[in-house]
């Protein structure tokens, strides 16, 4: 039987559309920031691709924090990447050359820009870091959709190792459900922490509860349809 955790798939909750993100951002930016963003998006659309050592829209990505404010820079950068029609190779270059904040925006843009698994190397690189901002962004909807079971389980453990709340893991209940291997890994990690006289992260128990098999539906008389036996 192919349980949901055995393979990636379509998340049960889609991320907000870029149009919705753009509308929300416009409602929060002041006039000068909105005007700058409109010009930058037009530039990116008109000059997508690579032009010289660095494209003009890549310079705008670097400026986004100063122009829009740090709290809105991620969304502005995502919109610029979309306007520039950035593909997986372009995103990898921007990620590789960018600051931590710019790398986070690339990770957040993946589910909007890359339909297949081509950008998984970006996710895997972020998961090798100890930057909690990057780890949290890496376990978003793109990872939920495309990471295989082995790497996804290790991504969940990475969150526990680094203190990233498991609320950051997109589609966690679906992918963790009935995952006996994840349950084993969580149990081993909890045992290691206990043996070392170190606290077990509370989030570990939350994820462990999700790995339990779904309750068997009751029959009309209120008894289990399988008499408590697993099929």
C-alpha positions as CSV (number, residue, x, y, z in Angstrom):
1,X,0.0,0.0,0.0
2,X,1.3,3.4,-0.9
3,X,0.7,5.6,2.2
4,X,0.7,9.4,1.8
5,X,4.1,9.6,3.5
6,X,5.7,7.3,1.0
7,X,5.9,9.9,-1.8
8,X,5.6,13.7,-2.1
9,X,2.3,15.0,-3.5
10,X,0.0,18.0,-3.7
11,X,-0.3,19.8,-0.4
12,X,-3.8,20.0,1.1
13,X,-3.4,23.8,1.5
14,X,-2.0,25.9,-1.3
15,X,0.1,29.0,-0.6
16,X,-1.4,32.4,-1.3
17,X,-1.2,33.4,-4.9
18,X,1.3,36.0,-6.0
19,X,-1.6,38.2,-7.0
20,X,-2.9,38.1,-3.5
21,X,0.5,38.7,-2.1
22,X,1.0,41.7,-4.4
23,X,-2.4,43.2,-3.4
24,X,-1.6,42.7,0.3
25,X,1.8,44.3,-0.1
26,X,0.4,47.3,-2.0
27,X,-2.0,47.9,0.9
28,X,0.9,48.2,3.3
29,X,3.5,50.1,1.4
30,X,3.6,53.9,1.4
31,X,3.4,55.8,-1.9
32,X,7.1,56.0,-2.6
33,X,7.7,52.3,-1.9
34,X,4.7,51.4,-4.2
35,X,6.0,53.5,-7.0
36,X,9.5,52.0,-6.6
37,X,8.1,48.5,-6.7
38,X,5.9,49.2,-9.8
39,X,9.0,50.5,-11.6
40,X,11.1,47.6,-10.5
41,X,8.5,45.0,-11.6
42,X,8.2,46.7,-15.0
43,X,12.0,46.6,-15.4
44,X,12.1,42.9,-14.4
45,X,9.4,42.1,-16.9
46,X,11.1,44.1,-19.7
47,X,14.6,42.8,-19.0
48,X,14.1,39.2,-17.8
49,X,17.1,36.9,-18.2
50,X,20.8,37.5,-17.8
51,X,22.2,40.8,-19.0
52,X,25.9,41.1,-18.3
53,X,27.4,40.0,-14.9
54,X,24.2,40.9,-13.1
55,X,20.7,41.8,-14.4
56,X,19.1,45.0,-13.4
57,X,16.2,43.2,-11.7
58,X,18.8,41.4,-9.5
59,X,20.0,44.8,-8.3
60,X,16.4,45.6,-7.4
61,X,16.2,42.4,-5.4
62,X,19.2,43.7,-3.4
63,X,17.5,47.1,-2.9
64,X,14.1,45.7,-1.8
65,X,14.9,45.8,1.9
66,X,15.9,49.4,1.8
67,X,13.1,50.5,-0.5
68,X,10.2,48.5,0.9
69,X,11.3,47.8,4.5
70,X,12.7,44.6,5.9
71,X,9.3,43.3,6.9
72,X,8.0,43.5,3.3
73,X,11.2,42.7,1.4
74,X,10.6,39.0,1.0
75,X,7.3,39.5,-0.8
76,X,8.8,42.2,-3.0
77,X,11.6,39.9,-4.0
78,X,9.3,37.1,-4.7
79,X,7.3,39.4,-7.0
80,X,10.5,40.5,-8.8
81,X,11.6,36.9,-9.4
82,X,8.2,36.2,-10.9
83,X,8.2,39.3,-13.1
84,X,11.7,38.3,-14.3
85,X,10.4,34.8,-15.2
86,X,13.1,33.2,-13.1
87,X,13.5,29.5,-13.8
88,X,15.2,26.9,-11.6
89,X,18.7,27.7,-12.9
90,X,18.2,31.5,-12.4
91,X,16.8,31.0,-8.9
92,X,19.9,28.8,-8.1
93,X,22.2,31.6,-9.2
94,X,20.3,34.3,-7.2
95,X,20.3,32.0,-4.2
96,X,24.0,31.2,-4.5
97,X,25.0,34.9,-4.8
98,X,22.5,36.4,-2.4
99,X,22.5,37.4,1.2
100,X,20.6,35.2,3.7
101,X,17.6,37.5,3.4
102,X,17.7,37.1,-0.4
103,X,18.1,33.4,-0.2
104,X,15.0,33.2,2.1
105,X,13.0,35.0,-0.6
106,X,14.1,32.6,-3.2
107,X,13.1,29.6,-1.1
108,X,9.7,31.2,-0.5
109,X,9.2,31.8,-4.2
110,X,9.8,28.2,-5.2
111,X,6.2,27.0,-5.0
112,X,5.1,29.9,-7.2
113,X,7.8,29.6,-9.8
114,X,8.9,26.0,-10.2
115,X,6.2,23.4,-11.0
116,X,8.5,20.4,-10.7
117,X,11.4,19.2,-8.5
118,X,14.1,21.0,-10.5
119,X,14.8,23.4,-7.6
120,X,15.3,20.8,-4.9
121,X,19.1,21.4,-4.8
122,X,18.2,24.9,-3.4
123,X,16.1,23.3,-0.6
124,X,18.7,20.7,0.2
125,X,21.4,23.4,0.5
126,X,19.3,25.4,2.9
127,X,18.6,22.3,5.0
128,X,22.4,21.8,5.3
129,X,22.8,25.2,7.0
130,X,22.2,26.1,10.6
131,X,20.5,29.3,9.7
132,X,17.0,28.9,11.2
133,X,15.5,31.4,8.8
134,X,16.6,29.4,5.9
135,X,15.6,26.1,7.4
136,X,12.1,27.4,8.2
137,X,11.8,28.7,4.6
138,X,13.1,25.4,3.1
139,X,10.4,23.3,4.8
140,X,7.6,25.3,3.1
141,X,5.1,24.2,0.4
142,X,7.7,23.4,-2.2
143,X,9.4,20.8,0.1
144,X,6.0,19.4,1.1
145,X,5.3,18.8,-2.6
146,X,8.6,17.6,-3.9
147,X,11.0,16.3,-1.2
148,X,11.1,12.5,-1.1
149,X,10.2,10.7,2.2
150,X,13.8,10.1,3.3
151,X,14.9,13.7,2.9
152,X,11.6,15.1,4.2
153,X,11.9,13.1,7.5
154,X,15.4,14.5,7.9
155,X,14.1,18.0,7.3
156,X,11.6,17.5,10.1
157,X,14.4,16.4,12.4
158,X,16.5,19.3,11.3
159,X,13.8,21.6,12.6
160,X,13.9,19.8,15.9
161,X,17.7,20.0,16.1
162,X,17.8,23.7,15.3
163,X,14.7,24.9,17.2
164,X,12.7,25.8,14.2
165,X,9.0,25.4,15.2
166,X,7.4,22.5,13.3
167,X,4.5,24.9,12.5
168,X,6.9,26.0,9.7
169,X,6.7,22.5,8.1
170,X,4.1,22.8,5.4
171,X,1.5,20.0,5.2
172,X,3.0,18.3,8.2
173,X,-0.1,16.3,9.3
174,X,-0.6,14.8,5.8
175,X,3.0,13.8,5.3
176,X,3.6,12.5,8.8
177,X,0.4,10.5,9.1
178,X,1.1,6.7,9.7
179,X,4.8,7.2,9.0
180,X,6.4,4.4,11.1
181,X,9.9,5.3,10.0
182,X,9.5,8.9,11.1
183,X,8.1,7.7,14.4
184,X,11.2,5.5,14.9
185,X,13.6,8.3,14.1
186,X,11.7,10.6,16.5
187,X,11.8,7.9,19.2
188,X,15.6,7.4,18.7
189,X,16.2,11.2,18.9
190,X,14.1,11.4,22.1
191,X,16.0,8.5,23.7
192,X,19.4,10.2,22.8
193,X,18.2,13.4,24.4
194,X,17.0,11.7,27.5
195,X,20.2,9.6,27.9
196,X,22.2,12.8,27.7
197,X,20.0,14.4,30.4
198,X,18.8,17.0,27.9
199,X,15.2,18.1,27.4
200,X,13.1,16.6,24.6
201,X,11.6,19.4,22.4
202,X,7.9,19.6,23.0
203,X,7.4,19.7,19.2
204,X,8.8,16.2,19.0
205,X,5.8,14.9,20.8
206,X,3.5,16.8,18.5
207,X,5.0,15.2,15.4
208,X,5.1,11.8,17.0
209,X,1.4,12.0,17.7
210,X,0.8,12.7,14.0
211,X,2.6,9.6,13.0
212,X,0.0,7.3,14.7
213,X,-2.3,5.3,12.4
214,X,-5.6,7.0,11.9
215,X,-8.3,5.6,14.1
216,X,-10.3,2.8,12.5
217,X,-13.9,4.0,11.8
218,X,-16.4,2.4,14.2
219,X,-19.2,0.1,12.9
220,X,-22.9,0.8,13.4
221,X,-22.7,-0.8,16.9
222,X,-19.9,1.4,18.0
223,X,-17.2,-1.3,17.8
224,X,-14.1,-1.3,15.6
225,X,-14.7,-2.6,12.1
226,X,-11.5,-4.6,12.3
227,X,-11.8,-5.9,15.9
228,X,-8.7,-3.8,16.8
229,X,-6.5,-5.7,14.3
230,X,-4.5,-3.9,11.6
231,X,-5.2,-4.9,8.1
